[in-house]
Amino acid sequence: MALPFFGKKPANGDRAGDSSHPGKSDKGDVTTSLDFTHVGDIGRSLAAAAGKIQVQEVSVEDVAAIEEAAVLYANANDSGAKAVLEEAVNGSSKKSDRLWRMLFDLYRLTGDKSAFDSHGVDFAKLFEKSPPVWDDATPVASAAGPKDAAPAVNLSGNLSGNARTQFEQLVRIGAKVGKLRIDLSRLRGIDDAGCTLLSDTLESLKRGKVKVALLGAQQALSLLEPKLKVGEAADRVYWLAALAMMQQLGDEARFEDMAVNFAITFEESPPSWDPPEAVLSPTDSGDFPKLEEAPVPEREGFILDGVVAGAQPEVLRKLAVYGSDRNSIEIDATQLKRLEFVSAGSLFNQLAQFQTQGKLTVIRHPNEMVAALMRVMGIDQVAQIEHKKF
């Protein structure tokens, strides 16, 4: 199996190995070509598809970096992939946001939050918009976990007063287990009643001395902060919710700044700094038991999780069986951490077979490192790839 890259980096070296000279269409688009050998008729299908792969509005140098980093990551060379992407974004323009998406996802996948935050500042200055929000990209663990692990509760959608019953259950779960992980990263909205509910719940958990880890708190704050207008005595509950989360996060400096603005705005004493006695570290990971009371995100279709490795991984045989009696195949790749290079070739073979049978395949929400490899391997020519929102 051979993979020549088109779009070689100039002058300063080529980390990925052998590369051919850049190939361009008349419009200046960059074409990525793939050559698989000894894979029969499917190999010829791939060769035919390869000529159609085009990456729009990305420079030759950026395409080379994208391909190189994707293959390095697929081969478990995380540090090499990181070096390629960091070098690329240092000289990138606003059109190169794909490089940034890959880099941010690579930081998530490797747990490098400090680098994520540092480059978030650079991203905001370059693109003049908010950087992506940190969340835990570690694949979801199996339901059968240690008995002393903290139950994870995911909040999604719009938070309103209608969720009061669920929040009361959340408090009971926390009181029973003694610790709780609350993921706010999927929240998309919050109203007045939702703010009050969130603040009251965190206060109840604090009084009960329940250890709490708030994940994705920055996402929740991004929903609250537009309401915090210094000098405009309105939306008081949003201020209280934001201050309550600062308490839980233990961010005293930020809390004090917000408290001063609260006092100026409402001409009253702000809540005092009184962090919870016990806080569960957001990085304190583990396998979480599935409690009946805890909401669990539903997943549909064929699920690809963790690391897919090997020339013919068992999961792809299961995919073949899954798709055998379906005309439309949906693949949930939300928690697919890594797709190895050889496995990507096998996945292409299977999806190309589905395509020749008239079946439509949709791959939902792979991380950007995996998505880049799928483009390199031509998988986007035999299946639709639905990207997650950036």
N, C-alpha and C positions, 0 to 999 in steps of 0.2 A: 504494500500500500504506500503510494508516494503522494506527497502534497507539495506541489510547487506554488510559491506565493508570487502574485503579481502586485507590484507596488513596493519595490525594494527601497529601504531607507538609503539616502545618499550619504556618502563620506564617512559618517561616524560609526559604521559597523552594522553587523547584522546578527542579532542574537539568536534568531530562530533557526539558523542553519542555512542550507542551500536555498537560493532564491533566483528566480528568473527576472528578466528585465520587465519594467512596467509595461502594461498593455492598456491602451486607451481607445475609447470609441471616438467617433468624429466630434461628439459633443463634449469630450473631455471627461466622460464618466470613467470610473475605474472598474475593470472587470476582473473578478477573482475566478481562476480556473482550477479545477480539481481533476486529478488523474488517479482512479482506483484500478488496480490490476488484480486479476485472478478472482473476480467476484461474479463472473458469468454475465447473464443478460442484464442484471441489475446494475452491474458496472457500466455497461453501455448506456443505460438510462441516466446514470449519474454524469457520464461524460457529455451526454446531450444536454442535460440540465445546466451543466457548469457554464456553458457559453451564454446563458441567459442571465447569470447573476450580475447585477450591477448595483453599485453603491453610489447614491446620488449625493452631490454637494459635500463630498469629503475629499480632502487632498490625497495625493499619492502617499505622502509621508504618513498621514493619519491612518489610511487603510492599512499600510504596512504595520503600524503600531497595533492597530486593532486585531489584525490577524495573528501577529506574533504573540501578543499578550493572551489571546484566547487559547492558542495552542499550548503555550507555556503553562497556563492555569490548568488546562485539561490534563496535562502530564504531571500535575501536582507540584509544579515549580512556582509556588505562590510568590516568592521573593523576586524571581525573575520577571514575572508578569507585572508586579507592582513597580519595579524599576522602569520597565518599558512605558507604562502608563504615566507615571510621574514625570518622566522626561518629556513625554509627548504633550501633556497638558501645560507644562511650563512655557511652551512656545505656541500654544494653541490660540485660535481665534474663537469668536462667538459661534461660528458654524460647527465647531468640533465638540458639541455637547455629548455626542456618543462616547467619546473618550472619558468625559467626566462621569457619565452614568456608569460605565464599566469600573472606573476607579472607586467611586463611592460604594458600589456593590462589593467590590473586592475587599474594601476596608470592613464592610459589614461581615462578609464571609469569614474573614480572618480575625474578627474581633478587635480591630485596631481603631478604637474610638477617638483617641487623641489625634491621629492623622486625619480621620474623618472630619472632626471639628475644625482642625487647622485649615484643611482644604475647603471646608464649607465657607470660611471667611473669604478665601480667594475667589471662590465661585460667585459669591454674592457681589463682590466688587466688579468682576468681569461681566456678568450677565445682568446685573442690576435687578435681581430677584432673589427670593428666599432660597437657600440651599435645601437639598433633601433632608428629611428627618431621619435621625438614627433609629433603627429598630433592630431587634435581635434576629439575625438571618440564619441562626442555627436551625437545622431541620427539626421539625416537631418530633419529640420523643414518643415512644410507644406508650400506650395507656398504662401498661403494667410497670409501675415505677416503685421506688422505695416508699415505704409507708410513712417516712418522716419528711417527704418532699412537700414543698409548698404548692397548693393547688393554683393553677393559672386560670385567670378569668379574663376573657377578651371582650372589650366593649367596642361596638362598631355602630356605624350609621349616625343618626341624630339622637343625642341624649336629651330627653325631656322628662317631665314629671310622670309620664306613663310608665316609666321603668321603676317606680317606687317598690313594687312587690319584689322585683328581681334584686334590687339593692338591699332590701331587708334580708333576702336569702343570702346575699353575699356577706353581710355582717354576721349572720348565724354561722356560715361556713368558717369565716375567719376566727370567730370565738371558739368554735369546736376544734379547729386544727392549730390555732395559735399563730399562723402566718399565712400570707396571701400575696400572690403576684397579680397585679392589675395592669393589663395592657391597654393603653389609651391610643395606640398608634393608628387604629382604624376608625377613630371618631372623625366624622365629617361635619358635624354641627352640634351646637349646644345652646339651649334656650335658657330663660331665666329660671324656670323650675328645675331644669337639669343642673344648672349651677348650684342651686340650693341643695339639691339631692346629693351631688358629688361632695360638696363641702360637709354636709351633715354626716355622710357616710364615712369620710376620712376622719372626722372628729369622733364618731362612735368607735371606729377601729382603734384610734389612739387611746381613748378612754379604756377600752378593753385590753390595752397593751398588746394588740395584735401586731406582729411584725409585718410590715407592708413594703413591697417593692413596686414602684410605679415605673412601668416601661412606656416609652413613647410619650413622656410627659411634655416634651417640646411640641408635639403635635397638638395636644390639648391646649397648651398655652398659646399656640398660634391662632386658635379659635377664640380665645378669651381676650388677647391683647388688643385687637382692633376696637374693643369696647371700652378700653381703659383710657379715657380722655382726661388728662390732667386739667383741673379747673372747671370741668363740666360735671356737676353733681348729679350724675345719672348712672344707671346700670351698676348699682352698688354691689349686687350679688355677684357680678363678674369679677369685681375686685376681690371680694372675699374668697371666691373659688380659687383665683390665682394665688392669693396669699396662703390659702390652705395647702395648695400643692407645693409651694415653696417650703412650707414647714416640713412636709413629708420628705422632700428631696434633701433637706438639710442644708439648703443654699442660703445661709444667713445674710451674706452681703447683698444678694439680689433681693431678698425679703425686705431688708432694711430700706433699700432704695424705693421699693414699691410701697412700703408702709409710709414713708415720708410723703410720697405723691398722694397716697390715700388721705392723709391728714390735711394736706393742702386743699384737696378737692372737696372733701366732705366736712371740713372744719370740725373734726372729731378725732378722738384718739384712735389710732389703728389697733388691730389685734397685736398683742405682744408676741415677741419671739418665744415660742414654747414648742420646740420640736418634740416629736414622739420619743418615748424612752427607748423604743426598740424599732429599728428600721432594717428590713431585709435588703441586702445589697442587690441591685439590679443584675449584677454579674454572677450572683450565686445561683448557678444553673443546676439543672438536674432533671430527672424524669419525673413527670407530674402525674399523679393518679387522676383518673377521670371520675369526678364526683357527679352524682345524678343532679345535684342542685346547680352545678356550674355550667354555664352555657359553653358549648363547644362548637367552633366554626364548622359548618357543613362543607364537605368537599364532594364534587361530582366528577364523574367520568373515570378514566383510568389514571391512577396516581403513580407518578414517578417521584420518589423521595430519596434523600441521602446522596450516595455516590453510586453511579452506574458505571461498572468497570468490566473489562473483558471483551473478547471478540463476540461471544454469544451469551450475554448475561441472561440468567433465568427470567428476569423481568421482561425482556423482549419476547421470549417465548410466550409468556403470559399475555403480552400485548397482542401477539398474533391470534391467540385464542379469543381474546376479548373482542377484537375487531372482525372476527370471521363472520359473524351474523349481523353486523351493523353496517349501515350505509354512511353513517356519520360517526366519527370517533373523536371524542374530546379527551385530551390528555392534560391532567392537572400537574404542572411542573413547579408549583409555587414553592415547594420545599425540596426541590432538586438542587443539591449543593454543587455537585460536580458531575459532568459527563465526560468520561475519558475519551481520548481521541479515537481509539479503535472502536469503542462502543458507539460513538457517534456515526461511524461508517455503517455499523450493523443496524442502527436505528434508521439511517437513510434507506438502507436496503428494504427494511420492513415497510416504511412509509411509502416508498416508491412502488412497492407491490400493492399496497392499498390503493394508490392512485391509479395504477393500471386496471384495477378492478372497479374503478368508478367511485371509489369511496373518498369522502372528504375528511381530512384530519385537521384538527385545530389544537395547537399546543398553547396552553394558557399560562402566562405569567412566569416564564423562566427568569432567573436572575440574569443580569446583563452579560456576565462572563460566559454563561452557558448559551445565551442567545447569540452572542458573537460567534461562538464556535459553530452553532447551527447554521449561521449564514455562510461561514467559511466552508462548511461541509456540503452546502447545497440543500440542506434540509428545508429551508424556506421555499424551495422550488417544488417540493412534494407535499408540503403541509403549510397551513397558515399559522403564523406565530403571533399570538396576542400579547403585546408587551404590557407590563405593569405600568401604572402611572408614575411619572417622575416628578 
